[in-house]
Amino acid sequence: MAVSTVKIPFQEDLLQQIDLVVMREYRSRVDLILEATKIHLSRKRNWQEIFSLGDKIASKSNFSENDVMKEIKAHRNK
């Protein structure tokens, strides 16, 4: 897999927070930032899949947004 180097400017306070974590965890800034990026991308992908599934289900039903709100209110009132 090809690797590229990216230069990213950080605000000093954020960099200090990163440094505290990497010191406690005995790892490098690069490792922490790569892991954080992978986690973020995974979460984004998961949410996209959830919304996509919701859109798919919604397109197969005859529910309007108002119908959904009524169901939510009814459920909350139980």
N, C-alpha and C positions, 0 to 999 in steps of 0.2 A: 504494500500500500504506500502510495506517495505521501510524503510529509511536507507541509509548508510551515514556515515560521511566521508568526503574526505579532506585530508590535501593538500593544494595547495600553493606552494611558489610563491610570487609575487615580482617583482622588486619594490623597495621602491617608485620610482616615480609613478608607476602605482597604487600602494596602496594609495598614497597621493591623486591621482585623484579620486579614488573610494571614499575615505573618504570625499572629498569635495562634491561630488554628494549626498552621503547618508546624510550628514549634512543638505544640502539645501532641500532635499526631506523628511527629518524626517523619515528615514527608516534604516534598517540594511544592513550591507555588504552582509549578506546571501541573503536577499530579492533582492538586486540589481544584485548579481551574478546569482541567480536562474533565474531572469527575462531575463537577457542578454543571458543566455544559452538557454532558451526556444525560444527567438527571433531568435538566430543564427540557432538553429535546424529547426525552422519553415522555415526560408529563404532557408536553404539547401534543405529541402524537396520540397519547391516550385520550386527551380531551377531544381532539379532532375526530377520533373514532367514535367516541360517545355521542358527539353532536351529529355525526354522520348517521349513526344508528337511529338517533331520535328523529332526524329528518326523514329517514327511510320509513320508519313506523308511522310518522305523521302523514306522509304522502299516501299511505295505504288506508288511513282512517278518514272519517268525515268530521273529526273534531276541529273546532275553531279554537283560537286562543282564548276566547271567552269561556268555552266549554272546559278547557283545562283549568282556568282560574276558578270556575265554579267547583270543580272536583277537588281542587286543593283546599278551598275554603270549607267544603263539606267534610273533608278528611280531618282538617284541623279542629273542627267543631265537635268531633266525636269524643 
